[in-house]
Amino acid sequence: MLRIFVAADNFRPYLTSFQGNSFTDYINAVFVDGYTKPREYIVTEWPLVRTQGEFWSLVYDYECAAVVVLCVPPKNSQQFPPFWPEGRHSKKYGPVFTIDHVSHNHYTNIKTWIFRINKK
């Protein structure tokens, strides 16, 4: 049985950088309290192809300094499509955002990327 969970309005971030004709302020995400500050973090699911623009809107709207991915998706996975530009390229997400690959480092147990978010 498929279960759908929707974030409660009083715990979720609202999007303000609308994506063209999509005038929704909704993204399936919630605020999480940090050790010393309430609502310090935002937790969301892996974005689908159709919600990648909203994901980058969330990052932009809330000035997220870091995105932490806790799993390594299988290569060429349809279920977990990449939501960042691969290689040293730029990629457009929705009608509003272009993400530029700035740099990356691959260490033994961790990979890091630095991106620049451009809003049209």
KOLTOR-890105 format. One record per atom (N, C-alpha, C, O): atom name; residue in three letters; x, y, z. Coordinates in Angstrom, 1 decimal. Layout:
N
+----+-----+--------+--------+--------+
:  a :   r :      x :      y :      z :
+----+-----+--------+--------+--------+
: CA : ALA :      X :      Y :      Z :
...
+----+-----+--------+--------+--------+
***
This chain:
120
+----+-----+--------+--------+--------+
:  a :   r :      x :      y :      z :
+----+-----+--------+--------+--------+
:  N : MET :    0.8 :   -1.2 :    0.0 :
: CA : MET :    0.0 :    0.0 :    0.0 :
:  C : MET :    0.9 :    1.3 :    0.0 :
:  O : MET :    1.8 :    1.4 :    0.8 :
:  N : LEU :    0.6 :    2.2 :   -0.9 :
: CA : LEU :    1.4 :    3.4 :   -1.0 :
:  C : LEU :    0.9 :    4.4 :    0.0 :
:  O : LEU :   -0.3 :    4.6 :    0.1 :
:  N : ARG :    1.8 :    4.9 :    0.8 :
: CA : ARG :    1.5 :    5.9 :    1.8 :
:  C : ARG :    2.1 :    7.3 :    1.3 :
:  O : ARG :    3.3 :    7.3 :    0.9 :
:  N : ILE :    1.3 :    8.3 :    1.5 :
: CA : ILE :    1.8 :    9.6 :    1.1 :
:  C : ILE :    1.9 :   10.5 :    2.4 :
:  O : ILE :    0.8 :   10.6 :    3.1 :
:  N : PHE :    3.0 :   11.0 :    2.6 :
: CA : PHE :    3.2 :   11.9 :    3.8 :
:  C : PHE :    3.4 :   13.3 :    3.3 :
:  O : PHE :    4.2 :   13.6 :    2.4 :
:  N : VAL :    2.7 :   14.2 :    3.9 :
: CA : VAL :    2.7 :   15.6 :    3.5 :
:  C : VAL :    3.2 :   16.4 :    4.8 :
:  O : VAL :    2.6 :   16.2 :    5.9 :
:  N : ALA :    4.1 :   17.3 :    4.6 :
: CA : ALA :    4.6 :   18.1 :    5.7 :
:  C : ALA :    3.5 :   19.1 :    6.2 :
:  O : ALA :    2.8 :   19.7 :    5.4 :
:  N : ALA :    3.4 :   19.1 :    7.6 :
: CA : ALA :    2.4 :   20.0 :    8.2 :
:  C : ALA :    2.8 :   21.5 :    7.9 :
:  O : ALA :    4.0 :   21.8 :    7.9 :
:  N : ASP :    1.8 :   22.4 :    7.7 :
: CA : ASP :    2.1 :   23.7 :    7.4 :
:  C : ASP :    2.9 :   24.5 :    8.4 :
:  O : ASP :    3.8 :   25.3 :    8.0 :
:  N : ASN :    2.8 :   24.2 :    9.7 :
: CA : ASN :    3.5 :   24.9 :   10.7 :
:  C : ASN :    5.0 :   24.4 :   10.8 :
:  O : ASN :    5.7 :   25.0 :   11.6 :
:  N : PHE :    5.4 :   23.3 :   10.1 :
: CA : PHE :    6.7 :   22.8 :   10.2 :
:  C : PHE :    7.5 :   22.9 :    8.9 :
:  O : PHE :    8.6 :   22.4 :    8.8 :
:  N : ARG :    6.8 :   23.4 :    7.8 :
: CA : ARG :    7.5 :   23.3 :    6.5 :
:  C : ARG :    7.9 :   24.7 :    6.1 :
:  O : ARG :    7.4 :   25.7 :    6.4 :
:  N : PRO :    9.0 :   24.7 :    5.2 :
: CA : PRO :    9.4 :   25.9 :    4.6 :
:  C : PRO :    8.5 :   26.3 :    3.4 :
:  O : PRO :    8.0 :   25.4 :    2.7 :
:  N : TYR :    8.3 :   27.5 :    3.2 :
: CA : TYR :    7.5 :   28.0 :    2.0 :
:  C : TYR :    8.4 :   28.5 :    1.0 :
:  O : TYR :    9.4 :   29.3 :    1.3 :
:  N : LEU :    8.2 :   28.2 :   -0.3 :
: CA : LEU :    9.0 :   28.7 :   -1.4 :
:  C : LEU :    8.5 :   30.1 :   -1.8 :
:  O : LEU :    7.3 :   30.4 :   -1.8 :
:  N : THR :    9.5 :   30.9 :   -2.0 :
: CA : THR :    9.2 :   32.3 :   -2.5 :
:  C : THR :    9.7 :   32.6 :   -3.9 :
:  O : THR :    9.2 :   33.5 :   -4.5 :
:  N : SER :   10.6 :   31.8 :   -4.4 :
: CA : SER :   11.1 :   32.0 :   -5.7 :
:  C : SER :   10.3 :   31.1 :   -6.7 :
:  O : SER :   10.8 :   30.0 :   -7.0 :
:  N : PHE :    9.2 :   31.5 :   -7.1 :
: CA : PHE :    8.3 :   30.7 :   -7.9 :
:  C : PHE :    8.9 :   30.3 :   -9.2 :
:  O : PHE :    9.7 :   31.1 :   -9.8 :
:  N : GLN :    8.6 :   29.1 :   -9.7 :
: CA : GLN :    9.2 :   28.5 :  -10.9 :
:  C : GLN :    8.2 :   28.8 :  -12.1 :
:  O : GLN :    7.4 :   27.9 :  -12.4 :
:  N : GLY :    8.3 :   30.0 :  -12.7 :
: CA : GLY :    7.5 :   30.2 :  -13.9 :
:  C : GLY :    6.1 :   30.1 :  -13.6 :
:  O : GLY :    5.5 :   30.9 :  -12.9 :
:  N : ASN :    5.4 :   29.2 :  -14.3 :
: CA : ASN :    4.0 :   29.0 :  -14.2 :
:  C : ASN :    3.6 :   28.2 :  -13.0 :
:  O : ASN :    2.4 :   28.0 :  -12.7 :
:  N : SER :    4.5 :   27.6 :  -12.3 :
: CA : SER :    4.2 :   26.9 :  -11.1 :
:  C : SER :    4.2 :   27.8 :   -9.9 :
:  O : SER :    5.2 :   28.2 :   -9.3 :
:  N : PHE :    3.0 :   28.2 :   -9.5 :
: CA : PHE :    2.9 :   29.2 :   -8.5 :
:  C : PHE :    2.6 :   28.6 :   -7.1 :
:  O : PHE :    1.9 :   29.1 :   -6.2 :
:  N : THR :    3.2 :   27.4 :   -6.9 :
: CA : THR :    3.1 :   26.7 :   -5.6 :
:  C : THR :    4.2 :   27.2 :   -4.7 :
:  O : THR :    5.3 :   27.4 :   -5.1 :
:  N : ASP :    3.9 :   27.2 :   -3.4 :
: CA : ASP :    4.9 :   27.5 :   -2.4 :
:  C : ASP :    5.3 :   26.3 :   -1.7 :
:  O : ASP :    5.9 :   26.3 :   -0.7 :
:  N : TYR :    4.8 :   25.1 :   -2.2 :
: CA : TYR :    5.0 :   23.8 :   -1.5 :
:  C : TYR :    6.2 :   23.0 :   -2.0 :
:  O : TYR :    6.4 :   22.9 :   -3.2 :
:  N : ILE :    6.9 :   22.5 :   -1.0 :
: CA : ILE :    7.9 :   21.5 :   -1.3 :
:  C : ILE :    7.9 :   20.5 :   -0.1 :
:  O : ILE :    7.6 :   21.0 :    1.0 :
:  N : ASN :    8.0 :   19.3 :   -0.3 :
: CA : ASN :    7.9 :   18.3 :    0.7 :
:  C : ASN :    9.2 :   18.3 :    1.6 :
:  O : ASN :   10.1 :   17.6 :    1.3 :
:  N : ALA :    9.2 :   19.2 :    2.5 :
: CA : ALA :   10.4 :   19.4 :    3.4 :
:  C : ALA :    9.9 :   19.9 :    4.7 :
:  O : ALA :    8.8 :   20.4 :    4.9 :
:  N : VAL :   10.7 :   19.7 :    5.8 :
: CA : VAL :   10.4 :   20.2 :    7.1 :
:  C : VAL :   11.6 :   20.8 :    7.8 :
:  O : VAL :   12.7 :   20.5 :    7.4 :
:  N : PHE :   11.3 :   21.8 :    8.7 :
: CA : PHE :   12.4 :   22.3 :    9.5 :
:  C : PHE :   12.7 :   21.4 :   10.6 :
:  O : PHE :   11.9 :   20.7 :   11.1 :
:  N : VAL :   14.0 :   21.3 :   11.0 :
: CA : VAL :   14.5 :   20.5 :   12.1 :
:  C : VAL :   15.3 :   21.4 :   13.0 :
:  O : VAL :   16.1 :   22.1 :   12.6 :
:  N : ASP :   15.0 :   21.2 :   14.3 :
: CA : ASP :   15.8 :   22.0 :   15.3 :
:  C : ASP :   17.2 :   21.5 :   15.4 :
:  O : ASP :   17.5 :   20.3 :   15.3 :
:  N : GLY :   18.1 :   22.5 :   15.6 :
: CA : GLY :   19.5 :   22.2 :   15.8 :
:  C : GLY :   19.8 :   22.0 :   17.3 :
:  O : GLY :   18.8 :   22.1 :   18.1 :
:  N : TYR :   21.0 :   21.9 :   17.7 :
: CA : TYR :   21.4 :   21.8 :   19.1 :
:  C : TYR :   21.1 :   23.1 :   19.8 :
:  O : TYR :   20.7 :   23.0 :   21.0 :
:  N : THR :   21.4 :   24.2 :   19.2 :
: CA : THR :   21.2 :   25.5 :   19.9 :
:  C : THR :   20.2 :   26.4 :   19.3 :
:  O : THR :   20.0 :   27.5 :   19.8 :
:  N : LYS :   19.7 :   26.0 :   18.2 :
: CA : LYS :   18.8 :   27.0 :   17.4 :
:  C : LYS :   17.6 :   26.2 :   16.9 :
:  O : LYS :   17.8 :   25.2 :   16.2 :
:  N : PRO :   16.4 :   26.7 :   17.1 :
: CA : PRO :   15.2 :   26.1 :   16.4 :
:  C : PRO :   15.2 :   26.3 :   14.9 :
:  O : PRO :   15.7 :   27.3 :   14.5 :
:  N : ARG :   14.7 :   25.4 :   14.2 :
: CA : ARG :   14.6 :   25.5 :   12.7 :
:  C : ARG :   15.9 :   25.7 :   12.1 :
:  O : ARG :   16.0 :   26.5 :   11.1 :
:  N : GLU :   16.9 :   25.1 :   12.6 :
: CA : GLU :   18.3 :   25.4 :   12.0 :
:  C : GLU :   18.6 :   24.6 :   10.7 :
:  O : GLU :   19.4 :   25.0 :    9.9 :
:  N : TYR :   17.9 :   23.5 :   10.5 :
: CA : TYR :   18.1 :   22.7 :    9.4 :
:  C : TYR :   16.8 :   22.4 :    8.6 :
:  O : TYR :   15.7 :   22.6 :    9.2 :
:  N : ILE :   16.9 :   22.0 :    7.3 :
: CA : ILE :   15.8 :   21.7 :    6.5 :
:  C : ILE :   16.1 :   20.3 :    6.0 :
:  O : ILE :   17.2 :   20.0 :    5.5 :
:  N : VAL :   15.1 :   19.4 :    6.1 :
: CA : VAL :   15.2 :   18.0 :    5.6 :
:  C : VAL :   14.2 :   17.8 :    4.5 :
:  O : VAL :   13.0 :   18.2 :    4.7 :
:  N : THR :   14.6 :   17.3 :    3.4 :
: CA : THR :   13.7 :   17.0 :    2.3 :
:  C : THR :   14.1 :   15.7 :    1.6 :
:  O : THR :   15.2 :   15.1 :    1.9 :
:  N : GLU :   13.3 :   15.2 :    0.7 :
: CA : GLU :   13.6 :   14.0 :    0.0 :
:  C : GLU :   14.4 :   14.3 :   -1.2 :
:  O : GLU :   14.5 :   15.4 :   -1.6 :
:  N : TRP :   14.9 :   13.2 :   -1.8 :
: CA : TRP :   15.7 :   13.3 :   -3.1 :
:  C : TRP :   14.7 :   13.9 :   -4.1 :
:  O : TRP :   13.6 :   13.3 :   -4.3 :
:  N : PRO :   15.0 :   15.0 :   -4.8 :
: CA : PRO :   14.1 :   15.6 :   -5.7 :
:  C : PRO :   13.9 :   14.7 :   -7.0 :
:  O : PRO :   14.8 :   14.2 :   -7.5 :
:  N : LEU :   12.6 :   14.7 :   -7.4 :
: CA : LEU :   12.3 :   14.0 :   -8.7 :
:  C : LEU :   12.7 :   15.0 :   -9.8 :
:  O : LEU :   12.9 :   16.2 :   -9.6 :
:  N : VAL :   12.7 :   14.5 :  -11.0 :
: CA : VAL :   13.0 :   15.4 :  -12.1 :
:  C : VAL :   12.0 :   16.6 :  -12.2 :
:  O : VAL :   12.5 :   17.7 :  -12.4 :
:  N : ARG :   10.8 :   16.3 :  -11.9 :
: CA : ARG :    9.8 :   17.4 :  -12.0 :
:  C : ARG :    9.8 :   18.4 :  -10.8 :
:  O : ARG :    9.2 :   19.4 :  -10.8 :
:  N : THR :   10.6 :   18.0 :   -9.7 :
: CA : THR :   10.6 :   18.9 :   -8.6 :
:  C : THR :   12.0 :   19.5 :   -8.3 :
:  O : THR :   12.3 :   20.1 :   -7.3 :
:  N : GLN :   12.9 :   19.3 :   -9.3 :
: CA : GLN :   14.3 :   19.8 :   -9.1 :
:  C : GLN :   14.4 :   21.3 :   -9.0 :
:  O : GLN :   15.2 :   21.9 :   -8.3 :
:  N : GLY :   13.5 :   22.0 :   -9.8 :
: CA : GLY :   13.5 :   23.4 :   -9.7 :
:  C : GLY :   13.0 :   23.9 :   -8.4 :
:  O : GLY :   13.6 :   24.9 :   -7.9 :
:  N : GLU :   12.0 :   23.2 :   -7.8 :
: CA : GLU :   11.6 :   23.6 :   -6.4 :
:  C : GLU :   12.7 :   23.3 :   -5.4 :
:  O : GLU :   12.8 :   24.1 :   -4.5 :
:  N : PHE :   13.5 :   22.3 :   -5.6 :
: CA : PHE :   14.6 :   22.0 :   -4.7 :
:  C : PHE :   15.6 :   23.1 :   -4.7 :
:  O : PHE :   16.0 :   23.6 :   -3.6 :
:  N : TRP :   16.0 :   23.6 :   -5.9 :
: CA : TRP :   16.9 :   24.7 :   -5.9 :
:  C : TRP :   16.3 :   26.0 :   -5.5 :
:  O : TRP :   17.0 :   26.9 :   -4.9 :
:  N : SER :   15.0 :   26.2 :   -5.6 :
: CA : SER :   14.3 :   27.3 :   -5.0 :
:  C : SER :   14.4 :   27.3 :   -3.5 :
:  O : SER :   14.7 :   28.3 :   -2.9 :
:  N : LEU :   14.3 :   26.1 :   -2.9 :
: CA : LEU :   14.4 :   25.9 :   -1.5 :
:  C : LEU :   15.8 :   26.3 :   -1.0 :
:  O : LEU :   16.0 :   27.1 :   -0.1 :
:  N : VAL :   16.8 :   25.8 :   -1.7 :
: CA : VAL :   18.2 :   26.1 :   -1.4 :
:  C : VAL :   18.4 :   27.7 :   -1.5 :
:  O : VAL :   19.1 :   28.2 :   -0.6 :
:  N : TYR :   17.9 :   28.3 :   -2.5 :
: CA : TYR :   18.1 :   29.7 :   -2.8 :
:  C : TYR :   17.4 :   30.5 :   -1.7 :
:  O : TYR :   17.9 :   31.4 :   -1.1 :
:  N : ASP :   16.1 :   30.2 :   -1.6 :
: CA : ASP :   15.2 :   31.0 :   -0.7 :
:  C : ASP :   15.7 :   31.0 :    0.8 :
:  O : ASP :   15.6 :   32.0 :    1.5 :
:  N : TYR :   16.2 :   29.9 :    1.2 :
: CA : TYR :   16.7 :   29.8 :    2.6 :
:  C : TYR :   18.2 :   29.9 :    2.8 :
:  O : TYR :   18.7 :   29.6 :    3.8 :
:  N : GLU :   18.9 :   30.3 :    1.7 :
: CA : GLU :   20.3 :   30.6 :    1.7 :
:  C : GLU :   21.1 :   29.4 :    2.4 :
:  O : GLU :   21.9 :   29.6 :    3.2 :
:  N : CYS :   20.8 :   28.2 :    1.9 :
: CA : CYS :   21.4 :   27.0 :    2.4 :
:  C : CYS :   22.9 :   27.0 :    2.0 :
:  O : CYS :   23.2 :   27.1 :    0.8 :
:  N : ALA :   23.8 :   27.0 :    3.0 :
: CA : ALA :   25.2 :   27.0 :    2.7 :
:  C : ALA :   25.7 :   25.6 :    2.3 :
:  O : ALA :   26.7 :   25.4 :    1.7 :
:  N : ALA :   24.9 :   24.5 :    2.7 :
: CA : ALA :   25.4 :   23.2 :    2.4 :
:  C : ALA :   24.2 :   22.3 :    2.1 :
:  O : ALA :   23.1 :   22.5 :    2.8 :
:  N : VAL :   24.3 :   21.3 :    1.2 :
: CA : VAL :   23.3 :   20.3 :    1.0 :
:  C : VAL :   24.1 :   19.0 :    1.3 :
:  O : VAL :   25.1 :   18.7 :    0.7 :
:  N : VAL :   23.5 :   18.2 :    2.2 :
: CA : VAL :   24.2 :   16.9 :    2.6 :
:  C : VAL :   23.4 :   15.8 :    2.0 :
:  O : VAL :   22.2 :   15.7 :    2.3 :
:  N : VAL :   24.0 :   15.0 :    1.2 :
: CA : VAL :   23.3 :   13.8 :    0.6 :
:  C : VAL :   23.8 :   12.6 :    1.4 :
:  O : VAL :   25.0 :   12.3 :    1.4 :
:  N : LEU :   22.9 :   11.8 :    2.0 :
: CA : LEU :   23.3 :   10.8 :    2.9 :
:  C : LEU :   23.4 :    9.4 :    2.3 :
:  O : LEU :   23.8 :    8.4 :    2.9 :
:  N : CYS :   23.1 :    9.3 :    1.0 :
: CA : CYS :   23.1 :    8.0 :    0.3 :
:  C : CYS :   23.8 :    8.2 :   -1.0 :
:  O : CYS :   23.9 :    9.3 :   -1.6 :
:  N : VAL :   24.4 :    7.1 :   -1.5 :
: CA : VAL :   25.0 :    7.1 :   -2.8 :
:  C : VAL :   24.0 :    6.4 :   -3.8 :
:  O : VAL :   23.9 :    5.2 :   -3.7 :
:  N : PRO :   23.4 :    7.1 :   -4.7 :
: CA : PRO :   22.5 :    6.4 :   -5.6 :
:  C : PRO :   23.2 :    5.6 :   -6.6 :
:  O : PRO :   24.3 :    5.9 :   -7.0 :
:  N : PRO :   22.6 :    4.5 :   -7.1 :
: CA : PRO :   23.2 :    3.7 :   -8.1 :
:  C : PRO :   23.4 :    4.6 :   -9.4 :
:  O : PRO :   22.6 :    5.5 :   -9.7 :
:  N : LYS :   24.4 :    4.3 :  -10.1 :
: CA : LYS :   24.7 :    5.1 :  -11.4 :
:  C : LYS :   23.5 :    4.8 :  -12.4 :
:  O : LYS :   23.0 :    3.7 :  -12.5 :
:  N : ASN :   23.2 :    5.9 :  -13.1 :
: CA : ASN :   22.1 :    5.8 :  -14.1 :
:  C : ASN :   20.8 :    5.4 :  -13.5 :
:  O : ASN :   20.0 :    4.8 :  -14.2 :
:  N : SER :   20.5 :    5.7 :  -12.3 :
: CA : SER :   19.2 :    5.4 :  -11.6 :
:  C : SER :   18.1 :    6.3 :  -12.1 :
:  O : SER :   18.2 :    7.5 :  -12.0 :
:  N : GLN :   17.0 :    5.7 :  -12.5 :
: CA : GLN :   15.8 :    6.5 :  -12.8 :
:  C : GLN :   15.1 :    7.0 :  -11.5 :
:  O : GLN :   14.5 :    8.0 :  -11.6 :
:  N : GLN :   15.3 :    6.2 :  -10.5 :
: CA : GLN :   14.6 :    6.6 :   -9.2 :
:  C : GLN :   15.3 :    7.8 :   -8.5 :
:  O : GLN :   14.7 :    8.6 :   -7.8 :
:  N : PHE :   16.6 :    7.9 :   -8.7 :
: CA : PHE :   17.4 :    8.9 :   -8.1 :
:  C : PHE :   18.2 :    9.7 :   -9.1 :
:  O : PHE :   19.4 :    9.6 :   -9.2 :
:  N : PRO :   17.5 :   10.5 :  -10.0 :
: CA : PRO :   18.2 :   11.3 :  -11.0 :
:  C : PRO :   19.1 :   12.3 :  -10.4 :
:  O : PRO :   18.7 :   12.9 :   -9.4 :
:  N : PRO :   20.3 :   12.6 :  -10.9 :
: CA : PRO :   21.1 :   13.7 :  -10.4 :
:  C : PRO :   20.4 :   15.0 :  -10.4 :
:  O : PRO :   19.7 :   15.4 :  -11.4 :
:  N : PHE :   20.5 :   15.8 :   -9.3 :
: CA : PHE :   19.9 :   17.1 :   -9.3 :
:  C : PHE :   20.9 :   18.2 :   -9.2 :
:  O : PHE :   20.6 :   19.3 :   -8.8 :
:  N : TRP :   22.1 :   17.9 :   -9.7 :
: CA : TRP :   23.2 :   18.9 :   -9.8 :
:  C : TRP :   23.9 :   18.6 :  -11.2 :
:  O : TRP :   23.8 :   17.5 :  -11.7 :
:  N : PRO :   24.6 :   19.6 :  -11.7 :
: CA : PRO :   25.2 :   19.4 :  -13.0 :
:  C : PRO :   26.4 :   18.5 :  -12.8 :
:  O : PRO :   27.2 :   18.6 :  -11.8 :
:  N : GLU :   26.5 :   17.6 :  -13.7 :
: CA : GLU :   27.7 :   16.6 :  -13.7 :
:  C : GLU :   28.8 :   17.2 :  -14.5 :
:  O : GLU :   28.6 :   17.9 :  -15.5 :
:  N : GLY :   30.0 :   16.8 :  -14.1 :
: CA : GLY :   31.2 :   17.4 :  -14.8 :
:  C : GLY :   31.3 :   18.9 :  -14.5 :
:  O : GLY :   30.7 :   19.4 :  -13.5 :
:  N : ARG :   32.1 :   19.5 :  -15.3 :
: CA : ARG :   32.3 :   21.0 :  -15.1 :
:  C : ARG :   31.4 :   21.8 :  -15.9 :
:  O : ARG :   31.9 :   22.6 :  -16.8 :
:  N : HIS :   30.1 :   21.6 :  -15.8 :
: CA : HIS :   29.2 :   22.3 :  -16.6 :
:  C : HIS :   28.2 :   23.1 :  -15.8 :
:  O : HIS :   28.2 :   23.0 :  -14.5 :
:  N : SER :   27.3 :   23.8 :  -16.5 :
: CA : SER :   26.1 :   24.4 :  -15.8 :
:  C : SER :   24.9 :   23.7 :  -16.3 :
:  O : SER :   24.9 :   23.0 :  -17.4 :
:  N : LYS :   23.8 :   23.8 :  -15.5 :
: CA : LYS :   22.6 :   23.2 :  -15.9 :
:  C : LYS :   21.4 :   24.0 :  -15.4 :
:  O : LYS :   21.5 :   24.6 :  -14.3 :
:  N : LYS :   20.4 :   24.1 :  -16.3 :
: CA : LYS :   19.2 :   24.9 :  -15.9 :
:  C : LYS :   18.2 :   24.0 :  -15.2 :
:  O : LYS :   18.0 :   22.9 :  -15.7 :
:  N : TYR :   17.6 :   24.5 :  -14.1 :
: CA : TYR :   16.6 :   23.7 :  -13.4 :
:  C : TYR :   15.4 :   24.6 :  -13.3 :
:  O : TYR :   15.3 :   25.7 :  -12.7 :
:  N : GLY :   14.3 :   24.2 :  -14.0 :
: CA : GLY :   13.1 :   25.1 :  -14.1 :
:  C : GLY :   13.5 :   26.3 :  -14.9 :
:  O : GLY :   14.6 :   26.4 :  -15.5 :
:  N : PRO :   12.5 :   27.2 :  -15.0 :
: CA : PRO :   12.7 :   28.4 :  -15.8 :
:  C : PRO :   13.5 :   29.5 :  -15.1 :
:  O : PRO :   13.8 :   30.5 :  -15.7 :
:  N : VAL :   13.9 :   29.3 :  -13.8 :
: CA : VAL :   14.4 :   30.4 :  -13.0 :
:  C : VAL :   15.9 :   30.2 :  -12.7 :
:  O : VAL :   16.6 :   31.2 :  -12.6 :
:  N : PHE :   16.3 :   29.0 :  -12.4 :
: CA : PHE :   17.7 :   28.8 :  -11.8 :
:  C : PHE :   18.6 :   28.1 :  -12.8 :
:  O : PHE :   18.2 :   27.1 :  -13.5 :
:  N : THR :   19.9 :   28.5 :  -12.8 :
: CA : THR :   21.0 :   27.9 :  -13.5 :
:  C : THR :   22.0 :   27.6 :  -12.4 :
:  O : THR :   22.4 :   28.5 :  -11.6 :
:  N : ILE :   22.5 :   26.3 :  -12.3 :
: CA : ILE :   23.4 :   25.9 :  -11.3 :
:  C : ILE :   24.8 :   25.7 :  -12.1 :
:  O : ILE :   24.9 :   25.0 :  -13.0 :
:  N : ASP :   25.8 :   26.4 :  -11.6 :
: CA : ASP :   27.1 :   26.3 :  -12.2 :
:  C : ASP :   28.0 :   25.4 :  -11.3 :
:  O : ASP :   28.1 :   25.6 :  -10.1 :
:  N : HIS :   28.7 :   24.5 :  -11.9 :
: CA : HIS :   29.7 :   23.7 :  -11.2 :
:  C : HIS :   30.9 :   24.5 :  -11.0 :
:  O : HIS :   31.5 :   24.9 :  -12.0 :
:  N : VAL :   31.4 :   24.8 :   -9.8 :
: CA : VAL :   32.6 :   25.6 :   -9.5 :
:  C : VAL :   33.8 :   24.7 :   -9.3 :
:  O : VAL :   34.8 :   24.9 :   -9.9 :
:  N : SER :   33.6 :   23.7 :   -8.4 :
: CA : SER :   34.8 :   22.8 :   -8.2 :
:  C : SER :   34.3 :   21.5 :   -7.5 :
:  O : SER :   33.1 :   21.5 :   -7.0 :
:  N : HIS :   35.1 :   20.6 :   -7.4 :
: CA : HIS :   34.8 :   19.3 :   -6.7 :
:  C : HIS :   36.1 :   18.7 :   -6.1 :
:  O : HIS :   37.1 :   18.8 :   -6.7 :
:  N : ASN :   35.9 :   17.9 :   -5.1 :
: CA : ASN :   37.0 :   17.1 :   -4.5 :
:  C : ASN :   36.4 :   15.7 :   -4.1 :
:  O : ASN :   35.4 :   15.6 :   -3.6 :
:  N : HIS :   37.2 :   14.7 :   -4.5 :
: CA : HIS :   36.8 :   13.3 :   -4.1 :
:  C : HIS :   37.8 :   12.8 :   -3.2 :
:  O : HIS :   39.0 :   12.6 :   -3.6 :
:  N : TYR :   37.4 :   12.5 :   -2.0 :
: CA : TYR :   38.3 :   11.9 :   -1.0 :
:  C : TYR :   37.9 :   10.4 :   -0.8 :
:  O : TYR :   37.0 :    9.9 :   -1.5 :
:  N : THR :   38.6 :    9.7 :    0.1 :
: CA : THR :   38.3 :    8.3 :    0.3 :
:  C : THR :   36.8 :    8.0 :    0.7 :
:  O : THR :   36.2 :    7.1 :    0.0 :
:  N : ASN :   36.3 :    8.7 :    1.6 :
: CA : ASN :   34.9 :    8.4 :    2.1 :
:  C : ASN :   33.9 :    9.5 :    1.9 :
:  O : ASN :   32.8 :    9.4 :    2.3 :
:  N : ILE :   34.3 :   10.5 :    1.2 :
: CA : ILE :   33.4 :   11.7 :    1.0 :
:  C : ILE :   33.7 :   12.4 :   -0.4 :
:  O : ILE :   34.8 :   12.4 :   -0.8 :
:  N : LYS :   32.7 :   12.9 :   -0.9 :
: CA : LYS :   32.8 :   13.7 :   -2.2 :
:  C : LYS :   32.2 :   15.1 :   -1.9 :
:  O : LYS :   31.2 :   15.2 :   -1.3 :
:  N : THR :   32.9 :   16.1 :   -2.3 :
: CA : THR :   32.3 :   17.5 :   -2.1 :
:  C : THR :   32.3 :   18.2 :   -3.5 :
:  O : THR :   33.1 :   18.0 :   -4.4 :
:  N : TRP :   31.2 :   19.0 :   -3.7 :
: CA : TRP :   31.1 :   19.8 :   -4.8 :
:  C : TRP :   30.8 :   21.2 :   -4.4 :
:  O : TRP :   30.1 :   21.4 :   -3.3 :
:  N : ILE :   31.2 :   22.2 :   -5.1 :
: CA : ILE :   30.8 :   23.6 :   -4.9 :
:  C : ILE :   30.1 :   24.1 :   -6.1 :
:  O : ILE :   30.6 :   24.0 :   -7.2 :
:  N : PHE :   28.9 :   24.6 :   -5.9 :
: CA : PHE :   28.0 :   25.2 :   -7.0 :
:  C : PHE :   27.7 :   26.6 :   -6.7 :
:  O : PHE :   27.7 :   27.1 :   -5.6 :
:  N : ARG :   27.4 :   27.3 :   -7.8 :
: CA : ARG :   26.9 :   28.7 :   -7.7 :
:  C : ARG :   25.5 :   28.7 :   -8.3 :
:  O : ARG :   25.2 :   28.1 :   -9.3 :
:  N : ILE :   24.6 :   29.3 :   -7.5 :
: CA : ILE :   23.2 :   29.3 :   -7.9 :
:  C : ILE :   22.9 :   30.7 :   -8.6 :
:  O : ILE :   23.1 :   31.7 :   -8.0 :
:  N : ASN :   22.4 :   30.7 :   -9.8 :
: CA : ASN :   22.1 :   31.9 :  -10.5 :
:  C : ASN :   20.6 :   31.9 :  -10.7 :
:  O : ASN :   20.0 :   31.0 :  -11.2 :
:  N : LYS :   20.0 :   33.0 :  -10.3 :
: CA : LYS :   18.5 :   33.2 :  -10.5 :
:  C : LYS :   18.3 :   34.2 :  -11.6 :
:  O : LYS :   18.8 :   35.3 :  -11.6 :
:  N : LYS :   17.4 :   33.9 :  -12.5 :
: CA : LYS :   17.1 :   34.7 :  -13.6 :
:  C : LYS :   16.1 :   35.8 :  -13.2 :
:  O : LYS :   15.7 :   36.7 :  -14.0 :
+----+-----+--------+--------+--------+
***
